Amino acid sequence: VTANNTPPRPSIFSTLRRPNVPKPNDFIALFNDCIAVASSRTQEYLLFKDPEDKFHPSTEVLTQVFLMTYISQSVNLNMTDSFNCTAMTPEQRILLGADWVWAVLEKPTKNPQIQIAVQVLHLPDMQDAEENFPSEACSDSILIAQESSNKNMYERMVDFCTSIGKDCYALFLFFGKKNDKGNIYGVLSNNFEAAIGKCNKIDRALIENFFKVFLQREKEPYKPLYCKLTCVNGKRLNV
């Protein structure tokens, strides 16, 4: 028997293997995975029914569940060098209207190329109930921030995005709707300020209106991207 130094040929089955995670530079697929995981996790809280009716997560808890799940997943997928997330302080949330900001980073400088400012909108009955807490519970800096502008939270975030430019998008993230309390929806645009030029007030009613007519309003200068982020019949949707 003669010696054979030729390395063994790989099994044909090895060619069928696919990596479990996308390539590190494929931040869109990575981002999609993070959003899907965070949305699915948050939906568990939205749909949970406590038999004793004692567990009622606050709007802040729901927001943090989504944000922390997203951050954890983005770290696990090693995508923070290309697509990062900056959480706002309570004062920044009031002044700028955003809960957090996503950014696509340019390499090697890590300067933001595209930014997405996110504002979470909860069911009106939940937000109204929590907005009626005593002002003593707020810090002085938060009270000053609340009194520094006569604009609502939606307008503040649109102003924030407009001040950066067309590379900054506003994403209004709905944790449930009136007739669909268990799913998460988003409305995204980098031109909401066009509504101001048409003498429209930027408020919840304007944004919710996109759920009804966004496909029919092709001529709107601020036409948004509308998407559903959670699952249907147990199947997770891609964003």
N, C-alpha and C positions, 0 to 999 in steps of 0.2 A: 504494500500500500504506500503510495507516494504521499508526501506531505503536501498539504494544500493551504497556502497562506491567504487565499481569497476570503474576504469576510463574508459571512453568511448573508444571503439576500433577505431583505426585510419581508415579513409576511404581507401577503396581499391585503389582509385585513387592516394593517397599520395605515394604509393609504386612505381608509375610510374614516379615520379618526378626525374629529374637528376640535379645535380648542374650545374650552368651556367658557372662555370670556373673549370679547372682541380684542382686536389689537389695541395696544396702548394709545396709538394716535387716532383711532377711530372714536373720537369723543362723542359723535352723534349717537352711535349705538350704545356707548357707555351711559350717556345722559338719558337716553330712552329707558335703559334698564333701571337706573336710579329713580326716575320719575314713576315708573310702573311699580316698583317695590314700595316707594313711599306712599303712593296713592292707594295701593292695595292694603297696606298696613293701616292707614287712616280710615279707610272704608270699614275695617273691622270695628273701629270705635263708633263710627256713624251708625252702623247697623246693629250694634250690640243692644240686647234687651235684658236688663237686669231683672230677674224674677222678683227681687225684693224692692225694686224701684229706688235703690239707694245710690247707684253709680250714675252720675250725670257729669261727664267731662265738660269742662269749661271751654270757651273758644280758645283761650290761651293754650290749654292742654292739647287740643286738636291741632293747633298750628305747630306746636313744638313736636308733636308726634310725627307730623309730616316732615318738618325740617330736620329733625335729628335722625330720622330713618334715612332721608336722602343723604345727609352728610356721612353717616356711617357706611352706606353703600358706596358712595363715591370714593371714600378712603379705601375700602376693600378692593375696589376696581382700579385703584392707583390712577385716578383721573384728575386729581387736584392740580397738577402742573399745567393742564391744558384747559380745564374748565372749573373755575373755583366758585365758591359761594361765600358771601359776606352777610352775616346776620346783623340787622340793625339794632341799636340800643333803643330802649323805650322812648327816649327823647327824639332820636332820629326817625323812629316810626311815626311820631306825631308830626314832626317838621316836614319830612319828605313823603310820607304816606306809604312807604314800602316796608314790608316785613323782612325781606332779604333781597339781595341782588346777585344774580348769576352773571358770570363773565367768561367769554371765550378769550383766552390769553394768547398773545403773540409770543413766539419763541425767537430768541432767547431772552428778550427783554421782560416778558410777562406783563406787558402793557395790555389793557383790555381792548379787544377789537370790537366785540359786540357785547352789549350788556342787556340783561332782562331784569327789570325791577318788578318784584312780585308783591301784590297786595292780596291777602286772603280775606274773602267775604264769607261770613257765616250766615246761617238762617236768621232772618230779621228778628224773630222772637227771642233768639239767644242773645244777639247783639244788643237789642233794646233793654233786656233784663240786666245785662252786665254793665251797660253804660250808666245805670242809675245808682252806682255805688257811691258812698260818701266821698267828697273831695279830700277829706283828711287822709284817705288811703294813698293819695298821690304825693310824690315828692315835690319839693319846690320847683325843681328844674322841669318836671313834667307839666306842672301847672303853668309855668312861664311859656313853655313850648305850645301849650294848648291856646294860650291867649295871644300868641304872636302872629296869628293869621286868621283872616275871616273866611278863608276858603275851606271847603270840606276835604276829606281824606282823598277822595278820588281826584279832585282837582290838583291837590298838592303833588300826588304822584305823577300826574300828567305833566305838571310844571317841571318837576324834577327831571323827567325823561327828556322833555323839550329842551331844557337847559344844557343837556349833554349833546343832543343832536339825533339824527336819524339812525345812528347805530345803537341807540338805546330804546328798547321796547318796553311797553307797559303790559304786564300780564295780570289780569284780574282772575283770581283763582276762587271759584265758588265751591265751598264745602256743602253740597246739597242745594237743591232748589225747592221751591214751594211744593211742587207735585212730584218731586224725586229727591227725597232727603238722603238717600244712601249713596249717591254717586258724586263724583268730583268733575267739574267742568272748568274750562279756561277760555278767556277771550284775550287775544294778543294783538297789539297794533303799535306801530311807531309813529302814528299820526292822529292820535285822539284829539290833539289841539285843534284840528280842523273843525271839530264840533263847536268850539268857541267862536270861530269865525262865522258859523251859521246861526249864532245866537242860541245855541243849545247849551243847557247847563249839563255839565258832566256830573252825573249822579248814578245811583244804583239803577234807577229806572232806565236810563239811557243804555247802560251796559247790558242789563237784562234783556233789553229789546233785541239785541243781536241774537239771542237764542231763538227768537221767533222769525226774524226776517233777514238774517245775514245772507242767505243765498239769493234773496230777491233784490238786494241793495247793491248791485254791481257798480253803480255809478257813484257811490259814496266815496269821498276822498279819503275817509279814514276807515275803509272797510277792514274788518279784523279777521284774524285767523281764529276759528272756533274749534274746540276739540273736547272730547270726552276722555278723561284720563283713567277711569276705573273700568272694572270688568263687567261683562254681561254673561249671565248664566255660568258663572264660575270660570270663564276664560278671560285671561288678562289681555288687555288691548295694548297695541303699540301706539306710541304717541307720534 
